[in-house]
């Protein structure tokens, strides 16, 4: 079971990253980026949900999981902003080259 989950995660993650990096159509790149984002959001939601459920049994562990989840959300937002700004700069450069 562990190997199956590892294979699925590797296919989703590595396949999406390689598909986004290659010279593929914009529609495919956006679809792969959405799949990758949903995958990471699911993992973060599971961490936060587990943290809230653990509050009943063990407050310290629950708070640690919630803090880790919050940290991951904040880090994801900043990373998304950084990548999106880089994408906008590169797409503006492509427009300038096409107009020349």
Backbone as XML, in Angstrom:
<?xml version="1.0"?>
<chain id="A" units="angstrom">
  <residue number="1" name="UNK">
    <atom name="N" x="0.825" y="-1.196" z="0.000"/>
    <atom name="CA" x="0.000" y="0.000" z="0.000"/>
    <atom name="C" x="0.867" y="1.257" z="0.000"/>
  </residue>
  <residue number="2" name="UNK">
    <atom name="N" x="1.966" y="1.207" z="0.760"/>
    <atom name="CA" x="2.864" y="2.359" z="0.838"/>
    <atom name="C" x="3.472" y="2.675" z="-0.530"/>
  </residue>
  <residue number="3" name="UNK">
    <atom name="N" x="3.849" y="1.629" z="-1.263"/>
    <atom name="CA" x="4.450" y="1.826" z="-2.575"/>
    <atom name="C" x="3.439" y="2.375" z="-3.573"/>
  </residue>
  <residue number="4" name="UNK">
    <atom name="N" x="2.205" y="1.957" z="-3.444"/>
    <atom name="CA" x="1.159" y="2.449" z="-4.326"/>
    <atom name="C" x="0.915" y="3.939" z="-4.099"/>
  </residue>
  <residue number="5" name="UNK">
    <atom name="N" x="0.835" y="4.347" z="-2.840"/>
    <atom name="CA" x="0.643" y="5.769" z="-2.537"/>
    <atom name="C" x="1.845" y="6.587" z="-3.013"/>
  </residue>
  <residue number="6" name="UNK">
    <atom name="N" x="3.044" y="6.053" z="-2.817"/>
    <atom name="CA" x="4.247" y="6.754" z="-3.268"/>
    <atom name="C" x="4.241" y="6.914" z="-4.783"/>
  </residue>
  <residue number="7" name="UNK">
    <atom name="N" x="3.814" y="5.896" z="-5.494"/>
    <atom name="CA" x="3.744" y="5.957" z="-6.940"/>
    <atom name="C" x="2.726" y="6.999" z="-7.399"/>
  </residue>
  <residue number="8" name="UNK">
    <atom name="N" x="1.569" y="7.020" z="-6.768"/>
    <atom name="CA" x="0.529" y="7.980" z="-7.141"/>
    <atom name="C" x="0.999" y="9.409" z="-6.891"/>
  </residue>
  <residue number="9" name="UNK">
    <atom name="N" x="1.601" y="9.645" z="-5.727"/>
    <atom name="CA" x="2.078" y="10.989" z="-5.401"/>
    <atom name="C" x="3.178" y="11.402" z="-6.367"/>
  </residue>
  <residue number="10" name="UNK">
    <atom name="N" x="4.083" y="10.492" z="-6.668"/>
    <atom name="CA" x="5.172" y="10.814" z="-7.580"/>
    <atom name="C" x="4.650" y="11.115" z="-8.978"/>
  </residue>
  <residue number="11" name="UNK">
    <atom name="N" x="3.667" y="10.361" z="-9.435"/>
    <atom name="CA" x="3.090" y="10.628" z="-10.750"/>
    <atom name="C" x="2.416" y="11.991" z="-10.804"/>
  </residue>
  <residue number="12" name="UNK">
    <atom name="N" x="1.670" y="12.318" z="-9.782"/>
    <atom name="CA" x="0.983" y="13.616" z="-9.755"/>
    <atom name="C" x="1.995" y="14.748" z="-9.686"/>
  </residue>
  <residue number="13" name="UNK">
    <atom name="N" x="2.915" y="14.654" z="-8.742"/>
    <atom name="CA" x="3.855" y="15.752" z="-8.514"/>
    <atom name="C" x="4.849" y="15.897" z="-9.663"/>
  </residue>
  <residue number="14" name="UNK">
    <atom name="N" x="5.583" y="14.836" z="-9.961"/>
    <atom name="CA" x="6.610" y="14.917" z="-10.997"/>
    <atom name="C" x="6.002" y="15.164" z="-12.375"/>
  </residue>
  <residue number="15" name="UNK">
    <atom name="N" x="4.892" y="14.511" z="-12.663"/>
    <atom name="CA" x="4.247" y="14.712" z="-13.952"/>
    <atom name="C" x="3.766" y="16.137" z="-14.144"/>
  </residue>
  <residue number="16" name="UNK">
    <atom name="N" x="3.197" y="16.707" z="-13.108"/>
    <atom name="CA" x="2.713" y="18.086" z="-13.202"/>
    <atom name="C" x="3.864" y="19.070" z="-13.350"/>
  </residue>
  <residue number="17" name="UNK">
    <atom name="N" x="4.910" y="18.895" z="-12.556"/>
    <atom name="CA" x="6.049" y="19.806" z="-12.630"/>
    <atom name="C" x="6.710" y="19.746" z="-14.008"/>
  </residue>
  <residue number="18" name="UNK">
    <atom name="N" x="6.941" y="18.553" z="-14.523"/>
    <atom name="CA" x="7.566" y="18.416" z="-15.842"/>
    <atom name="C" x="6.663" y="18.954" z="-16.947"/>
  </residue>
  <residue number="19" name="UNK">
    <atom name="N" x="5.370" y="18.739" z="-16.830"/>
    <atom name="CA" x="4.441" y="19.246" z="-17.832"/>
    <atom name="C" x="4.360" y="20.761" z="-17.843"/>
  </residue>
  <residue number="20" name="UNK">
    <atom name="N" x="4.496" y="21.367" z="-16.673"/>
    <atom name="CA" x="4.448" y="22.826" z="-16.590"/>
    <atom name="C" x="5.726" y="23.434" z="-17.150"/>
  </residue>
  <residue number="21" name="UNK">
    <atom name="N" x="6.864" y="22.800" z="-16.916"/>
    <atom name="CA" x="8.151" y="23.339" z="-17.373"/>
    <atom name="C" x="8.329" y="23.242" z="-18.882"/>
  </residue>
  <residue number="22" name="UNK">
    <atom name="N" x="7.790" y="22.226" z="-19.497"/>
    <atom name="CA" x="7.999" y="22.023" z="-20.929"/>
    <atom name="C" x="7.199" y="23.023" z="-21.754"/>
  </residue>
  <residue number="23" name="UNK">
    <atom name="N" x="7.520" y="23.059" z="-23.025"/>
    <atom name="CA" x="6.833" y="23.962" z="-23.947"/>
    <atom name="C" x="5.515" y="23.321" z="-24.381"/>
  </residue>
  <residue number="24" name="UNK">
    <atom name="N" x="4.538" y="23.391" z="-23.493"/>
    <atom name="CA" x="3.226" y="22.807" z="-23.760"/>
    <atom name="C" x="2.199" y="23.938" z="-23.907"/>
  </residue>
  <residue number="25" name="UNK">
    <atom name="N" x="1.043" y="23.632" z="-24.463"/>
    <atom name="CA" x="0.014" y="24.672" z="-24.595"/>
    <atom name="C" x="-0.421" y="25.218" z="-23.230"/>
  </residue>
  <residue number="26" name="UNK">
    <atom name="N" x="-0.863" y="26.454" z="-23.259"/>
    <atom name="CA" x="-1.248" y="27.153" z="-22.037"/>
    <atom name="C" x="-2.360" y="26.419" z="-21.287"/>
  </residue>
  <residue number="27" name="UNK">
    <atom name="N" x="-3.314" y="25.857" z="-22.013"/>
    <atom name="CA" x="-4.432" y="25.143" z="-21.387"/>
    <atom name="C" x="-3.926" y="23.966" z="-20.549"/>
  </residue>
  <residue number="28" name="UNK">
    <atom name="N" x="-2.975" y="23.224" z="-21.083"/>
    <atom name="CA" x="-2.428" y="22.071" z="-20.360"/>
    <atom name="C" x="-1.632" y="22.530" z="-19.147"/>
  </residue>
  <residue number="29" name="UNK">
    <atom name="N" x="-0.856" y="23.598" z="-19.310"/>
    <atom name="CA" x="-0.076" y="24.119" z="-18.182"/>
    <atom name="C" x="-0.986" y="24.555" z="-17.039"/>
  </residue>
  <residue number="30" name="UNK">
    <atom name="N" x="-2.060" y="25.245" z="-17.371"/>
    <atom name="CA" x="-2.982" y="25.719" z="-16.342"/>
    <atom name="C" x="-3.681" y="24.542" z="-15.668"/>
  </residue>
  <residue number="31" name="UNK">
    <atom name="N" x="-4.077" y="23.544" z="-16.462"/>
    <atom name="CA" x="-4.727" y="22.360" z="-15.885"/>
    <atom name="C" x="-3.798" y="21.621" z="-14.931"/>
  </residue>
  <residue number="32" name="UNK">
    <atom name="N" x="-2.537" y="21.447" z="-15.323"/>
    <atom name="CA" x="-1.571" y="20.768" z="-14.464"/>
    <atom name="C" x="-1.286" y="21.573" z="-13.198"/>
  </residue>
  <residue number="33" name="UNK">
    <atom name="N" x="-1.233" y="22.892" z="-13.325"/>
    <atom name="CA" x="-1.009" y="23.736" z="-12.149"/>
    <atom name="C" x="-2.183" y="23.636" z="-11.176"/>
  </residue>
  <residue number="34" name="UNK">
    <atom name="N" x="-3.396" y="23.563" z="-11.704"/>
    <atom name="CA" x="-4.574" y="23.430" z="-10.842"/>
    <atom name="C" x="-4.568" y="22.076" z="-10.136"/>
  </residue>
  <residue number="35" name="UNK">
    <atom name="N" x="-4.217" y="21.016" z="-10.849"/>
    <atom name="CA" x="-4.139" y="19.685" z="-10.234"/>
    <atom name="C" x="-3.097" y="19.679" z="-9.122"/>
  </residue>
  <residue number="36" name="UNK">
    <atom name="N" x="-1.939" y="20.284" z="-9.377"/>
    <atom name="CA" x="-0.885" y="20.344" z="-8.377"/>
    <atom name="C" x="-1.316" y="21.158" z="-7.162"/>
  </residue>
  <residue number="37" name="UNK">
    <atom name="N" x="-1.971" y="22.297" z="-7.402"/>
    <atom name="CA" x="-2.443" y="23.129" z="-6.295"/>
    <atom name="C" x="-3.501" y="22.399" z="-5.465"/>
  </residue>
  <residue number="38" name="UNK">
    <atom name="N" x="-4.413" y="21.704" z="-6.127"/>
    <atom name="CA" x="-5.439" y="20.948" z="-5.396"/>
    <atom name="C" x="-4.820" y="19.828" z="-4.569"/>
  </residue>
  <residue number="39" name="UNK">
    <atom name="N" x="-3.787" y="19.203" z="-5.087"/>
    <atom name="CA" x="-3.099" y="18.155" z="-4.346"/>
    <atom name="C" x="-2.497" y="18.717" z="-3.060"/>
  </residue>
  <residue number="40" name="UNK">
    <atom name="N" x="-1.791" y="19.842" z="-3.168"/>
    <atom name="CA" x="-1.179" y="20.430" z="-1.982"/>
    <atom name="C" x="-2.225" y="20.994" z="-1.020"/>
  </residue>
  <residue number="41" name="UNK">
    <atom name="N" x="-3.291" y="21.564" z="-1.548"/>
    <atom name="CA" x="-4.358" y="22.068" z="-0.678"/>
    <atom name="C" x="-5.036" y="20.934" z="0.086"/>
  </residue>
  <residue number="42" name="UNK">
    <atom name="N" x="-5.151" y="19.777" z="-0.554"/>
    <atom name="CA" x="-5.730" y="18.619" z="0.128"/>
    <atom name="C" x="-4.850" y="18.168" z="1.279"/>
  </residue>
  <residue number="43" name="UNK">
    <atom name="N" x="-3.545" y="18.135" z="1.047"/>
    <atom name="CA" x="-2.615" y="17.739" z="2.111"/>
    <atom name="C" x="-2.677" y="18.737" z="3.275"/>
  </residue>
  <residue number="44" name="UNK">
    <atom name="N" x="-2.707" y="20.014" z="2.963"/>
    <atom name="CA" x="-2.785" y="21.041" z="4.008"/>
    <atom name="C" x="-4.109" y="20.921" z="4.768"/>
  </residue>
  <residue number="45" name="UNK">
    <atom name="N" x="-5.205" y="20.688" z="4.046"/>
    <atom name="CA" x="-6.508" y="20.542" z="4.704"/>
    <atom name="C" x="-6.531" y="19.318" z="5.622"/>
  </residue>
  <residue number="46" name="UNK">
    <atom name="N" x="-5.891" y="18.237" z="5.204"/>
    <atom name="CA" x="-5.816" y="17.047" z="6.059"/>
    <atom name="C" x="-5.013" y="17.325" z="7.327"/>
  </residue>
  <residue number="47" name="UNK">
    <atom name="N" x="-3.933" y="18.073" z="7.207"/>
    <atom name="CA" x="-3.133" y="18.422" z="8.388"/>
    <atom name="C" x="-3.958" y="19.287" z="9.340"/>
  </residue>
  <residue number="48" name="UNK">
    <atom name="N" x="-4.632" y="20.300" z="8.793"/>
    <atom name="CA" x="-5.458" y="21.167" z="9.644"/>
    <atom name="C" x="-6.619" y="20.399" z="10.273"/>
  </residue>
  <residue number="49" name="UNK">
    <atom name="N" x="-7.275" y="19.550" z="9.494"/>
    <atom name="CA" x="-8.384" y="18.762" z="10.028"/>
    <atom name="C" x="-7.945" y="17.821" z="11.132"/>
  </residue>
  <residue number="50" name="UNK">
    <atom name="N" x="-6.796" y="17.180" z="10.931"/>
    <atom name="CA" x="-6.254" y="16.300" z="11.963"/>
    <atom name="C" x="-5.914" y="17.098" z="13.217"/>
  </residue>
  <residue number="51" name="UNK">
    <atom name="N" x="-5.387" y="18.296" z="13.024"/>
    <atom name="CA" x="-5.077" y="19.146" z="14.173"/>
    <atom name="C" x="-6.315" y="19.505" z="14.975"/>
  </residue>
  <residue number="52" name="UNK">
    <atom name="N" x="-7.392" y="19.856" z="14.284"/>
    <atom name="CA" x="-8.626" y="20.201" z="14.996"/>
    <atom name="C" x="-9.228" y="18.983" z="15.693"/>
  </residue>
  <residue number="53" name="UNK">
    <atom name="N" x="-9.120" y="17.816" z="15.068"/>
    <atom name="CA" x="-9.626" y="16.605" z="15.718"/>
    <atom name="C" x="-8.772" y="16.192" z="16.917"/>
  </residue>
  <residue number="54" name="UNK">
    <atom name="N" x="-7.481" y="16.476" z="16.851"/>
    <atom name="CA" x="-6.579" y="16.099" z="17.937"/>
    <atom name="C" x="-6.727" y="17.016" z="19.155"/>
  </residue>
  <residue number="55" name="UNK">
    <atom name="N" x="-7.355" y="18.167" z="18.979"/>
    <atom name="CA" x="-7.537" y="19.082" z="20.111"/>
    <atom name="C" x="-8.319" y="18.423" z="21.238"/>
  </residue>
  <residue number="56" name="UNK">
    <atom name="N" x="-9.218" y="17.506" z="20.907"/>
    <atom name="CA" x="-10.013" y="16.836" z="21.930"/>
    <atom name="C" x="-9.160" y="15.913" z="22.788"/>
  </residue>
  <residue number="57" name="UNK">
    <atom name="N" x="-8.226" y="15.208" z="22.161"/>
    <atom name="CA" x="-7.408" y="14.226" z="22.876"/>
    <atom name="C" x="-6.153" y="14.828" z="23.494"/>
  </residue>
  <residue number="58" name="UNK">
    <atom name="N" x="-5.418" y="15.593" z="22.702"/>
    <atom name="CA" x="-4.152" y="16.131" z="23.152"/>
    <atom name="C" x="-4.010" y="17.551" z="22.604"/>
  </residue>
  <residue number="59" name="UNK">
    <atom name="N" x="-4.106" y="18.520" z="23.481"/>
    <atom name="CA" x="-4.119" y="19.920" z="23.053"/>
    <atom name="C" x="-2.795" y="20.321" z="22.413"/>
  </residue>
  <residue number="60" name="UNK">
    <atom name="N" x="-1.676" y="19.878" z="22.975"/>
    <atom name="CA" x="-0.365" y="20.272" z="22.454"/>
    <atom name="C" x="-0.153" y="19.769" z="21.025"/>
  </residue>
  <residue number="61" name="UNK">
    <atom name="N" x="-0.473" y="18.514" z="20.782"/>
    <atom name="CA" x="-0.300" y="17.947" z="19.440"/>
    <atom name="C" x="-1.253" y="18.623" z="18.456"/>
  </residue>
  <residue number="62" name="UNK">
    <atom name="N" x="-2.478" y="18.847" z="18.882"/>
    <atom name="CA" x="-3.452" y="19.519" z="18.026"/>
    <atom name="C" x="-3.009" y="20.911" z="17.633"/>
  </residue>
  <residue number="63" name="UNK">
    <atom name="N" x="-2.496" y="21.669" z="18.600"/>
    <atom name="CA" x="-2.025" y="23.027" z="18.309"/>
    <atom name="C" x="-0.807" y="23.003" z="17.391"/>
  </residue>
  <residue number="64" name="UNK">
    <atom name="N" x="0.076" y="22.040" z="17.585"/>
    <atom name="CA" x="1.248" y="21.926" z="16.706"/>
    <atom name="C" x="0.827" y="21.648" z="15.271"/>
  </residue>
  <residue number="65" name="UNK">
    <atom name="N" x="-0.112" y="20.735" z="15.089"/>
    <atom name="CA" x="-0.587" y="20.435" z="13.738"/>
    <atom name="C" x="-1.299" y="21.632" z="13.110"/>
  </residue>
  <residue number="66" name="UNK">
    <atom name="N" x="-2.070" y="22.345" z="13.902"/>
    <atom name="CA" x="-2.753" y="23.530" z="13.388"/>
    <atom name="C" x="-1.743" y="24.599" z="12.996"/>
  </residue>
  <residue number="67" name="UNK">
    <atom name="N" x="-0.722" y="24.798" z="13.814"/>
    <atom name="CA" x="0.318" y="25.787" z="13.485"/>
    <atom name="C" x="1.090" y="25.383" z="12.232"/>
  </residue>
  <residue number="68" name="UNK">
    <atom name="N" x="1.378" y="24.107" z="12.088"/>
    <atom name="CA" x="2.049" y="23.635" z="10.869"/>
    <atom name="C" x="1.164" y="23.884" z="9.655"/>
  </residue>
  <residue number="69" name="UNK">
    <atom name="N" x="-0.126" y="23.607" z="9.774"/>
    <atom name="CA" x="-1.057" y="23.856" z="8.673"/>
    <atom name="C" x="-1.137" y="25.323" z="8.312"/>
  </residue>
  <residue number="70" name="UNK">
    <atom name="N" x="-1.196" y="26.193" z="9.314"/>
    <atom name="CA" x="-1.241" y="27.639" z="9.065"/>
    <atom name="C" x="0.051" y="28.099" z="8.398"/>
  </residue>
  <residue number="71" name="UNK">
    <atom name="N" x="1.185" y="27.580" z="8.873"/>
    <atom name="CA" x="2.460" y="27.922" z="8.261"/>
    <atom name="C" x="2.488" y="27.499" z="6.792"/>
  </residue>
  <residue number="72" name="UNK">
    <atom name="N" x="1.983" y="26.319" z="6.490"/>
    <atom name="CA" x="1.952" y="25.848" z="5.111"/>
    <atom name="C" x="1.040" y="26.707" z="4.235"/>
  </residue>
  <residue number="73" name="UNK">
    <atom name="N" x="-0.078" y="27.149" z="4.778"/>
    <atom name="CA" x="-0.985" y="28.024" z="4.013"/>
    <atom name="C" x="-0.306" y="29.351" z="3.698"/>
  </residue>
  <residue number="74" name="UNK">
    <atom name="N" x="0.317" y="29.955" z="4.702"/>
    <atom name="CA" x="1.001" y="31.236" z="4.501"/>
    <atom name="C" x="2.143" y="31.087" z="3.508"/>
  </residue>
  <residue number="75" name="UNK">
    <atom name="N" x="2.933" y="30.027" z="3.670"/>
    <atom name="CA" x="4.044" y="29.784" z="2.764"/>
    <atom name="C" x="3.550" y="29.551" z="1.339"/>
  </residue>
  <residue number="76" name="UNK">
    <atom name="N" x="2.449" y="28.854" z="1.182"/>
    <atom name="CA" x="1.889" y="28.596" z="-0.146"/>
    <atom name="C" x="1.424" y="29.886" z="-0.809"/>
  </residue>
  <residue number="77" name="UNK">
    <atom name="N" x="0.813" y="30.773" z="-0.048"/>
    <atom name="CA" x="0.344" y="32.044" z="-0.606"/>
    <atom name="C" x="1.530" y="32.878" z="-1.098"/>
  </residue>
  <residue number="78" name="UNK">
    <atom name="N" x="2.586" y="32.974" z="-0.299"/>
    <atom name="CA" x="3.751" y="33.750" z="-0.713"/>
    <atom name="C" x="4.445" y="33.123" z="-1.920"/>
  </residue>
  <residue number="79" name="UNK">
    <atom name="N" x="4.542" y="31.816" z="-1.954"/>
    <atom name="CA" x="5.158" y="31.131" z="-3.088"/>
    <atom name="C" x="4.332" y="31.344" z="-4.350"/>
  </residue>
  <residue number="80" name="UNK">
    <atom name="N" x="3.008" y="31.277" z="-4.229"/>
    <atom name="CA" x="2.139" y="31.505" z="-5.377"/>
    <atom name="C" x="2.325" y="32.919" z="-5.917"/>
  </residue>
  <residue number="81" name="UNK">
    <atom name="N" x="2.392" y="33.913" z="-5.023"/>
    <atom name="CA" x="2.591" y="35.288" z="-5.465"/>
    <atom name="C" x="3.915" y="35.447" z="-6.201"/>
  </residue>
  <residue number="82" name="UNK">
    <atom name="N" x="4.957" y="34.824" z="-5.675"/>
    <atom name="CA" x="6.278" y="34.914" z="-6.294"/>
    <atom name="C" x="6.273" y="34.283" z="-7.683"/>
  </residue>
  <residue number="83" name="UNK">
    <atom name="N" x="5.712" y="33.097" z="-7.807"/>
    <atom name="CA" x="5.673" y="32.404" z="-9.097"/>
    <atom name="C" x="4.773" y="33.147" z="-10.078"/>
  </residue>
  <residue number="84" name="UNK">
    <atom name="N" x="3.660" y="33.684" z="-9.602"/>
    <atom name="CA" x="2.741" y="34.404" z="-10.482"/>
    <atom name="C" x="3.381" y="35.682" z="-11.016"/>
  </residue>
  <residue number="85" name="UNK">
    <atom name="N" x="4.104" y="36.411" z="-10.170"/>
    <atom name="CA" x="4.796" y="37.621" z="-10.632"/>
    <atom name="C" x="5.857" y="37.262" z="-11.669"/>
  </residue>
  <residue number="86" name="UNK">
    <atom name="N" x="6.572" y="36.167" z="-11.448"/>
    <atom name="CA" x="7.578" y="35.712" z="-12.403"/>
    <atom name="C" x="6.913" y="35.337" z="-13.725"/>
  </residue>
  <residue number="87" name="UNK">
    <atom name="N" x="5.768" y="34.692" z="-13.652"/>
    <atom name="CA" x="5.027" y="34.321" z="-14.857"/>
    <atom name="C" x="4.570" y="35.561" z="-15.616"/>
  </residue>
  <residue number="88" name="UNK">
    <atom name="N" x="4.071" y="36.560" z="-14.899"/>
    <atom name="CA" x="3.622" y="37.782" z="-15.562"/>
    <atom name="C" x="4.775" y="38.489" z="-16.252"/>
  </residue>
  <residue number="89" name="UNK">
    <atom name="N" x="5.940" y="38.530" z="-15.607"/>
    <atom name="CA" x="7.108" y="39.164" z="-16.230"/>
    <atom name="C" x="7.525" y="38.411" z="-17.485"/>
  </residue>
  <residue number="90" name="UNK">
    <atom name="N" x="7.509" y="37.095" z="-17.433"/>
    <atom name="CA" x="7.918" y="36.319" z="-18.603"/>
    <atom name="C" x="6.900" y="36.446" z="-19.731"/>
  </residue>
  <residue number="91" name="UNK">
    <atom name="N" x="5.624" y="36.529" z="-19.409"/>
    <atom name="CA" x="4.613" y="36.663" z="-20.458"/>
    <atom name="C" x="4.663" y="38.057" z="-21.078"/>
  </residue>
  <residue number="92" name="UNK">
    <atom name="N" x="5.033" y="39.079" z="-20.298"/>
    <atom name="CA" x="5.194" y="40.419" z="-20.865"/>
    <atom name="C" x="6.389" y="40.456" z="-21.803"/>
  </residue>
  <residue number="93" name="UNK">
    <atom name="N" x="7.447" y="39.741" z="-21.453"/>
    <atom name="CA" x="8.614" y="39.670" z="-22.320"/>
    <atom name="C" x="8.293" y="38.978" z="-23.622"/>
  </residue>
  <residue number="94" name="UNK">
    <atom name="N" x="7.459" y="37.950" z="-23.576"/>
    <atom name="CA" x="7.056" y="37.250" z="-24.791"/>
    <atom name="C" x="6.229" y="38.166" z="-25.690"/>
  </residue>
  <residue number="95" name="UNK">
    <atom name="N" x="5.374" y="39.003" z="-25.103"/>
    <atom name="CA" x="4.554" y="39.925" z="-25.898"/>
    <atom name="C" x="5.435" y="40.956" z="-26.577"/>
  </residue>
  <residue number="96" name="UNK">
    <atom name="N" x="6.478" y="41.457" z="-25.853"/>
    <atom name="CA" x="7.370" y="42.442" z="-26.435"/>
    <atom name="C" x="8.151" y="41.860" z="-27.616"/>
  </residue>
  <residue number="97" name="UNK">
    <atom name="N" x="8.587" y="40.616" z="-27.496"/>
    <atom name="CA" x="9.336" y="39.966" z="-28.562"/>
    <atom name="C" x="8.450" y="39.731" z="-29.777"/>
  </residue>
  <residue number="98" name="UNK">
    <atom name="N" x="7.182" y="39.395" z="-29.563"/>
    <atom name="CA" x="6.270" y="39.127" z="-30.676"/>
    <atom name="C" x="5.918" y="40.419" z="-31.424"/>
  </residue>
  <residue number="99" name="UNK">
    <atom name="N" x="5.863" y="41.542" z="-30.700"/>
    <atom name="CA" x="5.481" y="42.797" z="-31.346"/>
    <atom name="C" x="6.617" y="43.400" z="-32.168"/>
  </residue>
  <residue number="100" name="UNK">
    <atom name="N" x="7.859" y="42.995" z="-31.908"/>
    <atom name="CA" x="9.008" y="43.539" z="-32.659"/>
    <atom name="C" x="9.129" y="42.985" z="-34.040"/>
  </residue>
</chain>
